[in-house]
């Protein structure tokens, strides 16, 4: 009786999911369990067949080397591909020799396990790992993996190396703290220490530092993983420095555009008002004269002269507004023409004061004037007169009917012209905008003008390689100073 003939042993072996057999030294099956029979459903009875009869010549030849080893008394572990009704199966097996009392091989036990599913899973896992490594390495965005305990880098991809300027070896000898500026480290450590295990962190803005010291703004997305048996974090880094810069510039431009549109709308309203006033006056004077003519009323010469003077002043006001608007248009197009030649600055100041004397006397009563001689500059006489006239007119508007002081001095290289009033003054905040287009320090209808005078003055001064400044405080008047290069002999 063979040892496998025991009913209890047979029941045990038949219950196993693996293929179990006992083969004699002449290679004949003396026992096989139900799992082995199921693997060969086309064979009615396996027991009594030889291995050659069961497998056939070709398949037996693949088994022969291991069979010869076990017959020599060796225990053999092997892997083999076996065709079956379910296709080719991947098998792992063992041949264990059965020695008799004299130590000779009486037969051997066969233990075979179907590992097709296991092999498939391993293969898929390996492919998945390879794909993961490929995705990690070829990702266009920087990626890194760092140890949660030591904070050391465990792996970086090519984009990380290219972006930060460190080599892979340098990274693997660094911690994540080394790419952060000093002021960010405490915040980062506090954040990391409060994260629960397995915490997934969505995009958050950080400041990182490259090898050359350049700082960049990055959005990080990260989550916890196991990497080489370590608790680690994998991080995807998106450098948004340029994007944020463009967005900031865009927002600045939008703000400037909104401000320009606001200023334009205010300017159009102001221009309409400024033009409407003299035009209305001209219409009224014209209608009055027309009515008098219809009635055949005689107009006294002095009355006619007075009316014509009023009309002329209104026309001059309209002409001044149009000139300012034309100059503004030329400034915007970069076509404010300058015809420069040697000019006596003192003569320009004196001529301008003479032309404006009725206005200055009417509004101020007194003008204190001091001037040096021989202050020759290379300038456009007409534009230089505009500068002087606008500053004098400004003093008349805002001088609160108090005396002003006009001076022309010079240094070794500069002619220095200034107008000092004792009027309302200008706050520090307003001083930043008075040279901008359409800006006036005093809002409302009590001050005439479009708010273009100082804009035009600054443009003219700048085009003469000079500069204009204002010194003032509320209630203490304002002093405007223009410096232009002297013509040196």
Beta strands, then each sheet from edge to edge (+ up, - down):
strand 1: 19-24
strand 2: 29-32
strand 3: 76-84
strand 4: 87-99
strand 5: 105-114
strand 6: 142-147
strand 7: 153-156
strand 8: 201-209
strand 9: 215-227
strand 10: 230-239
strand 11: 341-344
strand 12: 367-371
strand 13: 376-379
strand 14: 404-410
strand 15: 414-420
strand 16: 467-472
strand 17: 478-485
sheet 1: 2+ 1- 5+ 4- 3+
sheet 2: 7+ 6- 10+ 9- 8+
sheet 3: 11+ 13-
sheet 4: 12+ 14+ 15- 17+ 16-
end
